[in-house]
Amino acid sequence: MAIKTIEEFVREHLDEAAKAAPAKFRDAVKPISGVTNKGAPDHIGTAMLLELPEGRFLLTAAHVIDANSETSLYLGADRFKLLQFEALVSAAPDGKRARDHADFAIAPVDPDLLESLSTSKFITEAEISQLLAPTTGRIYTCLGTMDEVSSQGQQYRSHHNDQDAPKIVPPHSSDPPSRRGQGPIP
């Protein structure tokens, strides 16, 4: 038996968890794509599907939603599905997303989108944290990589219709968590 430092022990545990996570959560991570001027799909980022007590949600990075200013966004599910929703999106300080340390967007999954996710997994609150303490008010972190962002300088096809664009909903601290970011689906 070897003696290990706390740092070595933690690193080994994190490495084991990182190797196990793809098998467990693969079906809860979905690609988000745009459409280039040539009509080809272009991978922009990913989204995670969450099932919380308040409902089912799509979680992605705000910089992924930002690409919607250039192209319609499609979620890879049972089939590509045009994303149309209202989302709670973190604010970009001074309009600079690189300065947004939160960089998140979350939106409720409406019944139409849910129908196209029949073979998908939703990560539950119990899978996020196995602590016995109450989860109310708890904050979690999702890590991704900026490498997921589409190639810089990519030219996208313009929206066919402004109705295709997800709507950004500013956070309202007075809204209960179950209503934040919700509203009429276009």
Secondary structure, DSSP 4 states (H G I P E B T S, - for coil): -----HHHHHHHHHHHHHHHHHHHHGGGEEEEEEEBTTS-EEEEEEEEEEEETTEEEEEE-HHHHHGGGTS--EEESSSEEE---EEEE---GGG-GGG-SS--EEEEPPHHHHHTTTT---EEHHHH---SS--TT--------GGGSPPTT--BPPPS-GGGSPEEE---TTS-TTTTT-----
